[in-house]
């Protein structure tokens, strides 16, 4: 067996595979050995309860899917009193994804979760609407990203992971702003803004008109983003977007990712994450690589 362990900030993970926020829940227990995962990432939590976006919320497209759930949440009180205790029976560290409409909401969530020993790290979902910039996501502005990260960093000593949006001109600028403001790691990246229309009814196939594109079709785009961010910062990167098998995960690691999130693949195959772990281990053994970390950023450009 090769050494699959990786570090993300203060976290030491036994392997690099974890779910993408919003694609995983403890209800997968009968179908998946959750304790084999490197980390757990439940759906994003908000300060107050949210109903989410109108239906239909999901539609299938070529080699991909569009979703527009709208960060449906029962709020932080329910998260702390009900959800966190559910995860105590699992051994992987829990990364709490937090989302807000203002910097103050992120600060409130970070401070509340900083006091929770069951939470190992915070992932800041900065792709949600930012009411203070007329609906523009925090992650589309280097200045807003830096201000948000500095605020969160001031109220927690836990590992802070910033989830970047791909819907920007230069993701490197946002990544550097997060790094300089005190982030410990980056997730690259959230979904791509997309739209689909039913040609027969001539209506949008998503109730919110637009949603986030994920799945195999976006993997080459995400690999490019990972490579660019890896060249621009020294922070560990969690790759996210289009990983369907172990080869996809290895590709992201070669581009510069230290860990990998899996989302859409789980909808197709509930045990996809553990299969991917096995695929990575097989790859390392076949290539006689002792430590997974020896592959990070090692794409051959000769």
Secondary structure by P-SEA (a helix, b strand, c coil): ccccccccccccccccbbbcccccccccccccccccccbbbccccccbbbbccccccccccccbbbbccccccccaaaaaccccccccccccbbbbbbbbccaaaaaaaaaaacccccccbbbbcccccccccccccccccaaaaaaaaaaaaaccccbbbbbbbcccccaaaaaaaaaaacccbbbccccccccccccccccccccccbbbbbcccaaaaaaaaaaaaaaccccbbbbbcccccaaaaaaaaaacccbbbbccccccccaaaaaaaaaaaaaaaaaccccccccccccccc
